[in-house]
Amino acid sequence: MAHVAGTTSNGFTFEGDYQLPGGGRVHWSVTFRHDGDFAGMRHGTLHGMQDIDAVELEEAVKQDIESVWTQSR
């Protein structure tokens, strides 16, 4: 497992974990907060990640988190 944290474009912070690629799939799960208050949880899966380096992998996870959170609001 690897840790991931950041802030979305709409001002929510997130923190969680993602599983390193197995069979090219990465599973992630994060908790969102706004001004320190719980705002929700989301999880997701990325496919085709078997040939990606660690920096690109974390960026891909963060982009997917951003997309899932902002499109659901």
PQR file with spaces between the fields and no chain letter, atoms N, CA, C, O and H, PARSE charges and radii, in Angstrom:
ATOM       1  N    MET     1       0.844   -1.183    0.000 -0.4000 1.5000
ATOM       2  CA   MET     1       0.000    0.000    0.000 -0.0000 2.0000
ATOM       3  C    MET     1       0.885    1.241    0.000  0.5500 1.7000
ATOM       4  O    MET     1       1.994    1.240    0.534 -0.5500 1.4000
ATOM       5  N    ALA     2       0.374    2.270   -0.599 -0.4000 1.5000
ATOM       6  CA   ALA     2       1.057    3.564   -0.611 -0.0000 2.0000
ATOM       7  C    ALA     2       0.066    4.620   -0.156  0.5500 1.7000
ATOM       8  O    ALA     2      -1.140    4.482   -0.364 -0.5500 1.4000
ATOM       9  H    ALA     2      -0.527    2.270   -1.033  0.4000 1.0000
ATOM      10  N    HIS     3       0.571    5.664    0.459 -0.4000 1.5000
ATOM      11  CA   HIS     3      -0.260    6.739    0.974 -0.0000 2.0000
ATOM      12  C    HIS     3      -0.419    7.817   -0.100  0.5500 1.7000
ATOM      13  O    HIS     3       0.498    8.066   -0.884 -0.5500 1.4000
ATOM      14  H    HIS     3       1.550    5.776    0.628  0.4000 1.0000
ATOM      15  N    VAL     4      -1.584    8.448   -0.126 -0.4000 1.5000
ATOM      16  CA   VAL     4      -1.831    9.552   -1.046 -0.0000 2.0000
ATOM      17  C    VAL     4      -2.596   10.638   -0.298  0.5500 1.7000
ATOM      18  O    VAL     4      -3.485   10.345    0.501 -0.5500 1.4000
ATOM      19  H    VAL     4      -2.328    8.246    0.510  0.4000 1.0000
ATOM      20  N    ALA     5      -2.247   11.885   -0.563 -0.4000 1.5000
ATOM      21  CA   ALA     5      -2.929   13.027    0.052 -0.0000 2.0000
ATOM      22  C    ALA     5      -2.821   14.213   -0.890  0.5500 1.7000
ATOM      23  O    ALA     5      -1.892   14.300   -1.693 -0.5500 1.4000
ATOM      24  H    ALA     5      -1.524   12.123   -1.213  0.4000 1.0000
ATOM      25  N    GLY     6      -3.773   15.121   -0.785 -0.4000 1.5000
ATOM      26  CA   GLY     6      -3.748   16.302   -1.630 -0.0000 2.0000
ATOM      27  C    GLY     6      -4.982   17.153   -1.423  0.5500 1.7000
ATOM      28  O    GLY     6      -5.747   16.962   -0.478 -0.5500 1.4000
ATOM      29  H    GLY     6      -4.528   15.050   -0.133  0.4000 1.0000
ATOM      30  N    THR     7      -5.155   18.102   -2.336 -0.4000 1.5000
ATOM      31  CA   THR     7      -6.306   19.007   -2.310 -0.0000 2.0000
ATOM      32  C    THR     7      -6.904   19.044   -3.708  0.5500 1.7000
ATOM      33  O    THR     7      -6.184   19.149   -4.701 -0.5500 1.4000
ATOM      34  H    THR     7      -4.533   18.257   -3.104  0.4000 1.0000
ATOM      35  N    THR     8      -8.225   18.958   -3.773 -0.4000 1.5000
ATOM      36  CA   THR     8      -8.903   19.002   -5.068 -0.0000 2.0000
ATOM      37  C    THR     8      -9.039   20.450   -5.540  0.5500 1.7000
ATOM      38  O    THR     8      -8.823   21.390   -4.774 -0.5500 1.4000
ATOM      39  H    THR     8      -8.809   18.873   -2.967  0.4000 1.0000
ATOM      40  N    SER     9      -9.396   20.609   -6.794 -0.4000 1.5000
ATOM      41  CA   SER     9      -9.543   21.948   -7.372 -0.0000 2.0000
ATOM      42  C    SER     9     -10.683   22.736   -6.732  0.5500 1.7000
ATOM      43  O    SER     9     -10.725   23.961   -6.840 -0.5500 1.4000
ATOM      44  H    SER     9      -9.572   19.846   -7.416  0.4000 1.0000
ATOM      45  N    ASN    10     -11.612   22.039   -6.063 -0.4000 1.5000
ATOM      46  CA   ASN    10     -12.716   22.743   -5.415 -0.0000 2.0000
ATOM      47  C    ASN    10     -12.512   22.885   -3.902  0.5500 1.7000
ATOM      48  O    ASN    10     -13.465   23.139   -3.166 -0.5500 1.4000
ATOM      49  H    ASN    10     -11.578   21.043   -5.975  0.4000 1.0000
ATOM      50  N    GLY    11     -11.263   22.719   -3.442 -0.4000 1.5000
ATOM      51  CA   GLY    11     -10.905   23.049   -2.068 -0.0000 2.0000
ATOM      52  C    GLY    11     -11.083   21.978   -1.019  0.5500 1.7000
ATOM      53  O    GLY    11     -10.987   22.281    0.170 -0.5500 1.4000
ATOM      54  H    GLY    11     -10.488   22.513   -4.040  0.4000 1.0000
ATOM      55  N    PHE    12     -11.339   20.742   -1.399 -0.4000 1.5000
ATOM      56  CA   PHE    12     -11.459   19.654   -0.437 -0.0000 2.0000
ATOM      57  C    PHE    12     -10.110   18.957   -0.297  0.5500 1.7000
ATOM      58  O    PHE    12      -9.431   18.719   -1.296 -0.5500 1.4000
ATOM      59  H    PHE    12     -11.417   20.496   -2.365  0.4000 1.0000
ATOM      60  N    THR    13      -9.719   18.633    0.914 -0.4000 1.5000
ATOM      61  CA   THR    13      -8.500   17.859    1.108 -0.0000 2.0000
ATOM      62  C    THR    13      -8.876   16.387    1.121  0.5500 1.7000
ATOM      63  O    THR    13      -9.993   16.024    1.489 -0.5500 1.4000
ATOM      64  H    THR    13     -10.271   18.826    1.726  0.4000 1.0000
ATOM      65  N    PHE    14      -7.938   15.548    0.717 -0.4000 1.5000
ATOM      66  CA   PHE    14      -8.179   14.111    0.742 -0.0000 2.0000
ATOM      67  C    PHE    14      -6.945   13.400    1.269  0.5500 1.7000
ATOM      68  O    PHE    14      -5.818   13.879    1.147 -0.5500 1.4000
ATOM      69  H    PHE    14      -7.031   15.843    0.418  0.4000 1.0000
ATOM      70  N    GLU    15      -7.197   12.245    1.855 -0.4000 1.5000
ATOM      71  CA   GLU    15      -6.124   11.413    2.382 -0.0000 2.0000
ATOM      72  C    GLU    15      -6.579    9.968    2.329  0.5500 1.7000
ATOM      73  O    GLU    15      -7.719    9.654    2.672 -0.5500 1.4000
ATOM      74  H    GLU    15      -8.113   11.855    1.953  0.4000 1.0000
ATOM      75  N    GLY    16      -5.689    9.094    1.901 -0.4000 1.5000
ATOM      76  CA   GLY    16      -6.037    7.689    1.823 -0.0000 2.0000
ATOM      77  C    GLY    16      -4.875    6.852    1.348  0.5500 1.7000
ATOM      78  O    GLY    16      -3.715    7.237    1.496 -0.5500 1.4000
ATOM      79  H    GLY    16      -4.763    9.349    1.623  0.4000 1.0000
ATOM      80  N    ASP    17      -5.190    5.711    0.781 -0.4000 1.5000
ATOM      81  CA   ASP    17      -4.187    4.741    0.347 -0.0000 2.0000
ATOM      82  C    ASP    17      -4.534    4.204   -1.027  0.5500 1.7000
ATOM      83  O    ASP    17      -5.685    4.238   -1.462 -0.5500 1.4000
ATOM      84  H    ASP    17      -6.132    5.399    0.661  0.4000 1.0000
ATOM      85  N    TYR    18      -3.499    3.703   -1.702 -0.4000 1.5000
ATOM      86  CA   TYR    18      -3.727    2.969   -2.935 -0.0000 2.0000
ATOM      87  C    TYR    18      -2.826    1.750   -2.954  0.5500 1.7000
ATOM      88  O    TYR    18      -1.721    1.751   -2.412 -0.5500 1.4000
ATOM      89  H    TYR    18      -2.564    3.675   -1.349  0.4000 1.0000
ATOM      90  N    GLN    19      -3.331    0.715   -3.593 -0.4000 1.5000
ATOM      91  CA   GLN    19      -2.612   -0.540   -3.704 -0.0000 2.0000
ATOM      92  C    GLN    19      -1.732   -0.473   -4.941  0.5500 1.7000
ATOM      93  O    GLN    19      -2.195   -0.075   -6.010 -0.5500 1.4000
ATOM      94  H    GLN    19      -4.229    0.714   -4.034  0.4000 1.0000
ATOM      95  N    LEU    20      -0.471   -0.857   -4.807 -0.4000 1.5000
ATOM      96  CA   LEU    20       0.442   -0.849   -5.947 -0.0000 2.0000
ATOM      97  C    LEU    20      -0.048   -1.821   -7.013  0.5500 1.7000
ATOM      98  O    LEU    20      -0.734   -2.794   -6.698 -0.5500 1.4000
ATOM      99  H    LEU    20      -0.095   -1.180   -3.939  0.4000 1.0000
ATOM     100  N    PRO    21       0.301   -1.563   -8.278 -0.5600 1.5000
ATOM     101  CA   PRO    21      -0.252   -2.345   -9.386  0.2800 2.0000
ATOM     102  C    PRO    21      -0.068   -3.850   -9.245  0.5500 1.7000
ATOM     103  O    PRO    21       1.027   -4.345   -8.981 -0.5500 1.4000
ATOM     104  N    GLY    22      -1.143   -4.538   -9.425 -0.4000 1.5000
ATOM     105  CA   GLY    22      -1.157   -5.991   -9.512 -0.0000 2.0000
ATOM     106  C    GLY    22      -1.995   -6.333  -10.724  0.5500 1.7000
ATOM     107  O    GLY    22      -3.191   -6.039  -10.748 -0.5500 1.4000
ATOM     108  H    GLY    22      -2.033   -4.136   -9.640  0.4000 1.0000
ATOM     109  N    GLY    23      -1.401   -6.942  -11.722 -0.4000 1.5000
ATOM     110  CA   GLY    23      -2.145   -7.222  -12.943 -0.0000 2.0000
ATOM     111  C    GLY    23      -2.524   -5.946  -13.680  0.5500 1.7000
ATOM     112  O    GLY    23      -3.471   -5.932  -14.467 -0.5500 1.4000
ATOM     113  H    GLY    23      -0.430   -7.181  -11.702  0.4000 1.0000
ATOM     114  N    GLY    24      -1.772   -4.862  -13.419 -0.4000 1.5000
ATOM     115  CA   GLY    24      -2.042   -3.591  -14.080 -0.0000 2.0000
ATOM     116  C    GLY    24      -3.127   -2.759  -13.439  0.5500 1.7000
ATOM     117  O    GLY    24      -3.423   -1.663  -13.915 -0.5500 1.4000
ATOM     118  H    GLY    24      -1.003   -4.873  -12.779  0.4000 1.0000
ATOM     119  N    ARG    25      -3.741   -3.261  -12.350 -0.4000 1.5000
ATOM     120  CA   ARG    25      -4.831   -2.534  -11.686 -0.0000 2.0000
ATOM     121  C    ARG    25      -4.338   -1.900  -10.388  0.5500 1.7000
ATOM     122  O    ARG    25      -3.547   -2.486   -9.648 -0.5500 1.4000
ATOM     123  H    ARG    25      -3.501   -4.151  -11.963  0.4000 1.0000
ATOM     124  N    VAL    26      -4.823   -0.697  -10.134 -0.4000 1.5000
ATOM     125  CA   VAL    26      -4.534    0.014   -8.892 -0.0000 2.0000
ATOM     126  C    VAL    26      -5.864    0.372   -8.247  0.5500 1.7000
ATOM     127  O    VAL    26      -6.719    0.993   -8.878 -0.5500 1.4000
ATOM     128  H    VAL    26      -5.466   -0.221  -10.735  0.4000 1.0000
ATOM     129  N    HIS    27      -6.038   -0.018   -6.999 -0.4000 1.5000
ATOM     130  CA   HIS    27      -7.250    0.310   -6.242 -0.0000 2.0000
ATOM     131  C    HIS    27      -6.896    1.403   -5.244  0.5500 1.7000
ATOM     132  O    HIS    27      -5.860    1.336   -4.583 -0.5500 1.4000
ATOM     133  H    HIS    27      -5.344   -0.523   -6.486  0.4000 1.0000
ATOM     134  N    TRP    28      -7.767    2.418   -5.134 -0.4000 1.5000
ATOM     135  CA   TRP    28      -7.529    3.482   -4.162 -0.0000 2.0000
ATOM     136  C    TRP    28      -8.796    3.753   -3.356  0.5500 1.7000
ATOM     137  O    TRP    28      -9.910    3.455   -3.787 -0.5500 1.4000
ATOM     138  H    TRP    28      -8.609    2.473   -5.670  0.4000 1.0000
ATOM     139  N    SER    29      -8.589    4.329   -2.168 -0.4000 1.5000
ATOM     140  CA   SER    29      -9.689    4.691   -1.279 -0.0000 2.0000
ATOM     141  C    SER    29      -9.248    5.910   -0.477  0.5500 1.7000
ATOM     142  O    SER    29      -8.171    5.901    0.118 -0.5500 1.4000
ATOM     143  H    SER    29      -7.684    4.570   -1.818  0.4000 1.0000
ATOM     144  N    VAL    30     -10.073    6.963   -0.455 -0.4000 1.5000
ATOM     145  CA   VAL    30      -9.715    8.191    0.252 -0.0000 2.0000
ATOM     146  C    VAL    30     -10.899    8.773    1.018  0.5500 1.7000
ATOM     147  O    VAL    30     -12.061    8.496    0.718 -0.5500 1.4000
ATOM     148  H    VAL    30     -10.949    6.970   -0.939  0.4000 1.0000
ATOM     149  N    THR    31     -10.569    9.581    2.008 -0.4000 1.5000
ATOM     150  CA   THR    31     -11.540   10.338    2.787 -0.0000 2.0000
ATOM     151  C    THR    31     -11.354   11.809    2.447  0.5500 1.7000
ATOM     152  O    THR    31     -10.225   12.295    2.366 -0.5500 1.4000
ATOM     153  H    THR    31      -9.626    9.806    2.252  0.4000 1.0000
ATOM     154  N    PHE    32     -12.453   12.511    2.249 -0.4000 1.5000
ATOM     155  CA   PHE    32     -12.417   13.934    1.922 -0.0000 2.0000
ATOM     156  C    PHE    32     -12.848   14.764    3.117  0.5500 1.7000
ATOM     157  O    PHE    32     -13.717   14.364    3.892 -0.5500 1.4000
ATOM     158  H    PHE    32     -13.369   12.116    2.314  0.4000 1.0000
ATOM     159  N    ARG    33     -12.227   15.925    3.251 -0.4000 1.5000
ATOM     160  CA   ARG    33     -12.588   16.867    4.312 -0.0000 2.0000
ATOM     161  C    ARG    33     -12.652   18.276    3.713  0.5500 1.7000
ATOM     162  O    ARG    33     -11.970   18.595    2.738 -0.5500 1.4000
ATOM     163  H    ARG    33     -11.521   16.249    2.621  0.4000 1.0000
ATOM     164  N    HIS    34     -13.490   19.095    4.329 -0.4000 1.5000
ATOM     165  CA   HIS    34     -13.567   20.505    3.954 -0.0000 2.0000
ATOM     166  C    HIS    34     -13.503   21.311    5.235  0.5500 1.7000
ATOM     167  O    HIS    34     -14.345   21.148    6.118 -0.5500 1.4000
ATOM     168  H    HIS    34     -14.043   18.836    5.120  0.4000 1.0000
ATOM     169  N    ASP    35     -12.524   22.169    5.342 -0.4000 1.5000
ATOM     170  CA   ASP    35     -12.279   22.937    6.574 -0.0000 2.0000
ATOM     171  C    ASP    35     -12.186   22.025    7.789  0.5500 1.7000
ATOM     172  O    ASP    35     -12.636   22.386    8.877 -0.5500 1.4000
ATOM     173  H    ASP    35     -11.840   22.302    4.624  0.4000 1.0000
ATOM     174  N    GLY    36     -11.601   20.841    7.607 -0.4000 1.5000
ATOM     175  CA   GLY    36     -11.404   19.894    8.688 -0.0000 2.0000
ATOM     176  C    GLY    36     -12.573   18.991    8.988  0.5500 1.7000
ATOM     177  O    GLY    36     -12.435   18.043    9.762 -0.5500 1.4000
ATOM     178  H    GLY    36     -11.236   20.548    6.723  0.4000 1.0000
ATOM     179  N    ASP    37     -13.728   19.260    8.392 -0.4000 1.5000
ATOM     180  CA   ASP    37     -14.923   18.454    8.633 -0.0000 2.0000
ATOM     181  C    ASP    37     -15.054   17.359    7.576  0.5500 1.7000
ATOM     182  O    ASP    37     -14.785   17.586    6.396 -0.5500 1.4000
ATOM     183  H    ASP    37     -13.840   20.030    7.764  0.4000 1.0000
ATOM     184  N    PHE    38     -15.467   16.179    8.010 -0.4000 1.5000
ATOM     185  CA   PHE    38     -15.675   15.051    7.105 -0.0000 2.0000
ATOM     186  C    PHE    38     -16.641   15.462    5.992  0.5500 1.7000
ATOM     187  O    PHE    38     -17.684   16.062    6.256 -0.5500 1.4000
ATOM     188  H    PHE    38     -15.685   15.995    8.968  0.4000 1.0000
ATOM     189  N    ALA    39     -16.283   15.133    4.737 -0.4000 1.5000
ATOM     190  CA   ALA    39     -17.127   15.477    3.604 -0.0000 2.0000
ATOM     191  C    ALA    39     -17.529   14.263    2.772  0.5500 1.7000
ATOM     192  O    ALA    39     -18.449   14.348    1.958 -0.5500 1.4000
ATOM     193  H    ALA    39     -15.437   14.646    4.522  0.4000 1.0000
ATOM     194  N    GLY    40     -16.853   13.144    2.968 -0.4000 1.5000
ATOM     195  CA   GLY    40     -17.225   11.953    2.218 -0.0000 2.0000
ATOM     196  C    GLY    40     -16.051   11.038    1.963  0.5500 1.7000
ATOM     197  O    GLY    40     -14.909   11.347    2.301 -0.5500 1.4000
ATOM     198  H    GLY    40     -16.106   13.075    3.629  0.4000 1.0000
ATOM     199  N    MET    41     -16.356    9.903    1.358 -0.4000 1.5000
ATOM     200  CA   MET    41     -15.342    8.918    0.988 -0.0000 2.0000
ATOM     201  C    MET    41     -15.619    8.467   -0.445  0.5500 1.7000
ATOM     202  O    MET    41     -16.762    8.455   -0.903 -0.5500 1.4000
ATOM     203  H    MET    41     -17.284    9.651    1.083  0.4000 1.0000
ATOM     204  N    ARG    42     -14.567    8.105   -1.122 -0.4000 1.5000
ATOM     205  CA   ARG    42     -14.702    7.542   -2.471 -0.0000 2.0000
ATOM     206  C    ARG    42     -13.624    6.478   -2.637  0.5500 1.7000
ATOM     207  O    ARG    42     -12.640    6.444   -1.897 -0.5500 1.4000
ATOM     208  H    ARG    42     -13.639    8.114   -0.751  0.4000 1.0000
ATOM     209  N    HIS    43     -13.832    5.609   -3.625 -0.4000 1.5000
ATOM     210  CA   HIS    43     -12.828    4.618   -3.994 -0.0000 2.0000
ATOM     211  C    HIS    43     -12.897    4.424   -5.498  0.5500 1.7000
ATOM     212  O    HIS    43     -13.894    4.751   -6.141 -0.5500 1.4000
ATOM     213  H    HIS    43     -14.632    5.636   -4.225  0.4000 1.0000
ATOM     214  N    GLY    44     -11.826    3.892   -6.039 -0.4000 1.5000
ATOM     215  CA   GLY    44     -11.795    3.694   -7.476 -0.0000 2.0000
ATOM     216  C    GLY    44     -10.719    2.718   -7.896  0.5500 1.7000
ATOM     217  O    GLY    44      -9.940    2.240   -7.071 -0.5500 1.4000
ATOM     218  H    GLY    44     -11.016    3.626   -5.517  0.4000 1.0000
ATOM     219  N    THR    45     -10.681    2.427   -9.174 -0.4000 1.5000
ATOM     220  CA   THR    45      -9.711    1.503   -9.752 -0.0000 2.0000
ATOM     221  C    THR    45      -9.196    2.079  -11.057  0.5500 1.7000
ATOM     222  O    THR    45      -9.966    2.577  -11.877 -0.5500 1.4000
ATOM     223  H    THR    45     -11.313    2.815   -9.844  0.4000 1.0000
ATOM     224  N    LEU    46      -7.892    2.007  -11.240 -0.4000 1.5000
ATOM     225  CA   LEU    46      -7.257    2.383  -12.497 -0.0000 2.0000
ATOM     226  C    LEU    46      -6.748    1.108  -13.169  0.5500 1.7000
ATOM     227  O    LEU    46      -6.290    0.189  -12.491 -0.5500 1.4000
ATOM     228  H    LEU    46      -7.266    1.602  -10.573  0.4000 1.0000
ATOM     229  N    HIS    47      -6.826    1.054  -14.471 -0.4000 1.5000
ATOM     230  CA   HIS    47      -6.369   -0.119  -15.223 -0.0000 2.0000
ATOM     231  C    HIS    47      -5.199    0.271  -16.118  0.5500 1.7000
ATOM     232  O    HIS    47      -5.028    1.445  -16.443 -0.5500 1.4000
ATOM     233  H    HIS    47      -7.198    1.801  -15.022  0.4000 1.0000
ATOM     234  N    GLY    48      -4.405   -0.699  -16.510 -0.4000 1.5000
ATOM     235  CA   GLY    48      -3.294   -0.478  -17.435 -0.0000 2.0000
ATOM     236  C    GLY    48      -2.105    0.234  -16.810  0.5500 1.7000
ATOM     237  O    GLY    48      -1.405    0.978  -17.496 -0.5500 1.4000
ATOM     238  H    GLY    48      -4.544   -1.653  -16.245  0.4000 1.0000
ATOM     239  N    MET    49      -1.864    0.023  -15.529 -0.4000 1.5000
ATOM     240  CA   MET    49      -0.812    0.732  -14.810 -0.0000 2.0000
ATOM     241  C    MET    49       0.458   -0.090  -14.614  0.5500 1.7000
ATOM     242  O    MET    49       1.315    0.306  -13.824 -0.5500 1.4000
ATOM     243  H    MET    49      -2.433   -0.582  -14.971  0.4000 1.0000
ATOM     244  N    GLN    50       0.610   -1.221  -15.307 -0.4000 1.5000
ATOM     245  CA   GLN    50       1.738   -2.106  -15.069 -0.0000 2.0000
ATOM     246  C    GLN    50       3.085   -1.527  -15.501  0.5500 1.7000
ATOM     247  O    GLN    50       4.104   -1.903  -14.923 -0.5500 1.4000
ATOM     248  H    GLN    50      -0.086   -1.542  -15.949  0.4000 1.0000
ATOM     249  N    ASP    51       3.139   -0.652  -16.465 -0.4000 1.5000
ATOM     250  CA   ASP    51       4.414   -0.128  -16.970 -0.0000 2.0000
ATOM     251  C    ASP    51       4.621    1.335  -16.638  0.5500 1.7000
ATOM     252  O    ASP    51       5.219    2.063  -17.429 -0.5500 1.4000
ATOM     253  H    ASP    51       2.311   -0.346  -16.935  0.4000 1.0000
ATOM     254  N    ILE    52       4.143    1.785  -15.485 -0.4000 1.5000
ATOM     255  CA   ILE    52       4.213    3.192  -15.113 -0.0000 2.0000
ATOM     256  C    ILE    52       5.124    3.326  -13.888  0.5500 1.7000
ATOM     257  O    ILE    52       5.085    2.489  -12.986 -0.5500 1.4000
ATOM     258  H    ILE    52       3.657    1.193  -14.842  0.4000 1.0000
ATOM     259  N    ASP    53       5.949    4.388  -13.861 -0.4000 1.5000
ATOM     260  CA   ASP    53       6.848    4.561  -12.710 -0.0000 2.0000
ATOM     261  C    ASP    53       6.093    5.144  -11.520  0.5500 1.7000
ATOM     262  O    ASP    53       4.945    5.567  -11.650 -0.5500 1.4000
ATOM     263  H    ASP    53       5.981    5.068  -14.594  0.4000 1.0000
ATOM     264  N    ALA    54       6.746    5.161  -10.361 -0.4000 1.5000
ATOM     265  CA   ALA    54       6.090    5.541   -9.100 -0.0000 2.0000
ATOM     266  C    ALA    54       5.542    6.962   -9.116  0.5500 1.7000
ATOM     267  O    ALA    54       4.450    7.196   -8.599 -0.5500 1.4000
ATOM     268  H    ALA    54       7.679    4.817  -10.255  0.4000 1.0000
ATOM     269  N    VAL    55       6.263    7.913   -9.692 -0.4000 1.5000
ATOM     270  CA   VAL    55       5.813    9.313   -9.734 -0.0000 2.0000
ATOM     271  C    VAL    55       4.582    9.438  -10.627  0.5500 1.7000
ATOM     272  O    VAL    55       3.604   10.086  -10.253 -0.5500 1.4000
ATOM     273  H    VAL    55       7.150    7.722  -10.113  0.4000 1.0000
ATOM     274  N    GLU    56       4.630    8.824  -11.798 -0.4000 1.5000
ATOM     275  CA   GLU    56       3.490    8.858  -12.713 -0.0000 2.0000
ATOM     276  C    GLU    56       2.289    8.132  -12.127  0.5500 1.7000
ATOM     277  O    GLU    56       1.148    8.539  -12.343 -0.5500 1.4000
ATOM     278  H    GLU    56       5.425    8.298  -12.101  0.4000 1.0000
ATOM     279  N    LEU    57       2.544    7.057  -11.387 -0.4000 1.5000
ATOM     280  CA   LEU    57       1.464    6.303  -10.762 -0.0000 2.0000
ATOM     281  C    LEU    57       0.733    7.161   -9.741  0.5500 1.7000
ATOM     282  O    LEU    57      -0.497    7.210   -9.743 -0.5500 1.4000
ATOM     283  H    LEU    57       3.471    6.726  -11.212  0.4000 1.0000
ATOM     284  N    GLU    58       1.473    7.838   -8.869 -0.4000 1.5000
ATOM     285  CA   GLU    58       0.828    8.689   -7.870 -0.0000 2.0000
ATOM     286  C    GLU    58       0.049    9.818   -8.539  0.5500 1.7000
ATOM     287  O    GLU    58      -1.049   10.154   -8.096 -0.5500 1.4000
ATOM     288  H    GLU    58       2.472    7.799   -8.868  0.4000 1.0000
ATOM     289  N    GLU    59       0.598   10.400   -9.589 -0.4000 1.5000
ATOM     290  CA   GLU    59      -0.105   11.477  -10.299 -0.0000 2.0000
ATOM     291  C    GLU    59      -1.389   10.952  -10.948  0.5500 1.7000
ATOM     292  O    GLU    59      -2.415   11.632  -10.921 -0.5500 1.4000
ATOM     293  H    GLU    59       1.490   10.126   -9.949  0.4000 1.0000
ATOM     294  N    ALA    60      -1.341    9.757  -11.526 -0.4000 1.5000
ATOM     295  CA   ALA    60      -2.535    9.167  -12.135 -0.0000 2.0000
ATOM     296  C    ALA    60      -3.609    8.909  -11.076  0.5500 1.7000
ATOM     297  O    ALA    60      -4.792    9.139  -11.324 -0.5500 1.4000
ATOM     298  H    ALA    60      -0.508    9.205  -11.548  0.4000 1.0000
ATOM     299  N    VAL    61      -3.199    8.431   -9.895 -0.4000 1.5000
ATOM     300  CA   VAL    61      -4.154    8.191   -8.804 -0.0000 2.0000
ATOM     301  C    VAL    61      -4.783    9.517   -8.379  0.5500 1.7000
ATOM     302  O    VAL    61      -6.000    9.598   -8.212 -0.5500 1.4000
ATOM     303  H    VAL    61      -2.238    8.244   -9.693  0.4000 1.0000
ATOM     304  N    LYS    62      -3.965   10.556   -8.204 -0.4000 1.5000
ATOM     305  CA   LYS    62      -4.493   11.866   -7.791 -0.0000 2.0000
ATOM     306  C    LYS    62      -5.458   12.439   -8.829  0.5500 1.7000
ATOM     307  O    LYS    62      -6.480   13.022   -8.468 -0.5500 1.4000
ATOM     308  H    LYS    62      -2.976   10.490   -8.340  0.4000 1.0000
ATOM     309  N    GLN    63      -5.144   12.277  -10.101 -0.4000 1.5000
ATOM     310  CA   GLN    63      -6.035   12.765  -11.155 -0.0000 2.0000
ATOM     311  C    GLN    63      -7.366   12.018  -11.134  0.5500 1.7000
ATOM     312  O    GLN    63      -8.420   12.621  -11.337 -0.5500 1.4000
ATOM     313  H    GLN    63      -4.314   11.803  -10.394  0.4000 1.0000
ATOM     314  N    ASP    64      -7.323   10.709  -10.890 -0.4000 1.5000
ATOM     315  CA   ASP    64      -8.557    9.937  -10.827 -0.0000 2.0000
ATOM     316  C    ASP    64      -9.384   10.349   -9.612  0.5500 1.7000
ATOM     317  O    ASP    64     -10.606   10.465   -9.699 -0.5500 1.4000
ATOM     318  H    ASP    64      -6.467   10.219  -10.725  0.4000 1.0000
ATOM     319  N    ILE    65      -8.721   10.570   -8.486 -0.4000 1.5000
ATOM     320  CA   ILE    65      -9.414   11.034   -7.278 -0.0000 2.0000
ATOM     321  C    ILE    65     -10.096   12.371   -7.549  0.5500 1.7000
ATOM     322  O    ILE    65     -11.267   12.556   -7.217 -0.5500 1.4000
ATOM     323  H    ILE    65      -7.728   10.476   -8.416  0.4000 1.0000
ATOM     324  N    GLU    66      -9.367   13.291   -8.147 -0.4000 1.5000
ATOM     325  CA   GLU    66      -9.916   14.613   -8.497 -0.0000 2.0000
ATOM     326  C    GLU    66     -11.154   14.455   -9.373  0.5500 1.7000
ATOM     327  O    GLU    66     -12.192   15.067   -9.118 -0.5500 1.4000
ATOM     328  H    GLU    66      -8.416   13.141   -8.417  0.4000 1.0000
ATOM     329  N    SER    67     -11.034   13.642  -10.389 -0.4000 1.5000
ATOM     330  CA   SER    67     -12.133   13.444  -11.335 -0.0000 2.0000
ATOM     331  C    SER    67     -13.370   12.852  -10.655  0.5500 1.7000
ATOM     332  O    SER    67     -14.483   13.339  -10.850 -0.5500 1.4000
ATOM     333  H    SER    67     -10.191   13.145  -10.596  0.4000 1.0000
ATOM     334  N    VAL    68     -13.171   11.815   -9.868 -0.4000 1.5000
ATOM     335  CA   VAL    68     -14.301   11.159   -9.197 -0.0000 2.0000
ATOM     336  C    VAL    68     -14.984   12.126   -8.239  0.5500 1.7000
ATOM     337  O    VAL    68     -16.213   12.161   -8.174 -0.5500 1.4000
ATOM     338  H    VAL    68     -12.267   11.419   -9.710  0.4000 1.0000
ATOM     339  N    TRP    69     -14.201   12.918   -7.487 -0.4000 1.5000
ATOM     340  CA   TRP    69     -14.788   13.820   -6.490 -0.0000 2.0000
ATOM     341  C    TRP    69     -15.501   14.998   -7.137  0.5500 1.7000
ATOM     342  O    TRP    69     -16.637   15.302   -6.773 -0.5500 1.4000
ATOM     343  H    TRP    69     -13.203   12.889   -7.540  0.4000 1.0000
ATOM     344  N    THR    70     -14.865   15.658   -8.078 -0.4000 1.5000
ATOM     345  CA   THR    70     -15.456   16.875   -8.645 -0.0000 2.0000
ATOM     346  C    THR    70     -16.634   16.556   -9.574  0.5500 1.7000
ATOM     347  O    THR    70     -17.551   17.369   -9.689 -0.5500 1.4000
ATOM     348  H    THR    70     -13.942   15.411   -8.374  0.4000 1.0000
ATOM     349  N    GLN    71     -16.632   15.414  -10.228 -0.4000 1.5000
ATOM     350  CA   GLN    71     -17.752   15.066  -11.103 -0.0000 2.0000
ATOM     351  C    GLN    71     -18.964   14.598  -10.311  0.5500 1.7000
ATOM     352  O    GLN    71     -20.081   14.606  -10.829 -0.5500 1.4000
ATOM     353  H    GLN    71     -15.887   14.754  -10.134  0.4000 1.0000
ATOM     354  N    SER    72     -18.754   14.184   -9.041 -0.4000 1.5000
ATOM     355  CA   SER    72     -19.888   13.701   -8.241 -0.0000 2.0000
ATOM     356  C    SER    72     -20.537   14.836   -7.455  0.5500 1.7000
ATOM     357  O    SER    72     -21.562   14.614   -6.810 -0.5500 1.4000
ATOM     358  H    SER    72     -17.846   14.178   -8.621  0.4000 1.0000
ATOM     359  N    ARG    73     -19.987   16.024   -7.487 -0.4000 1.5000
ATOM     360  CA   ARG    73     -20.491   17.159   -6.706 -0.0000 2.0000
ATOM     361  C    ARG    73     -21.357   18.038   -7.548  0.5500 1.7000
ATOM     362  O    ARG    73     -21.872   19.045   -7.062 -0.5500 1.4000
ATOM     363  H    ARG    73     -19.155   16.205   -8.012  0.4000 1.0000
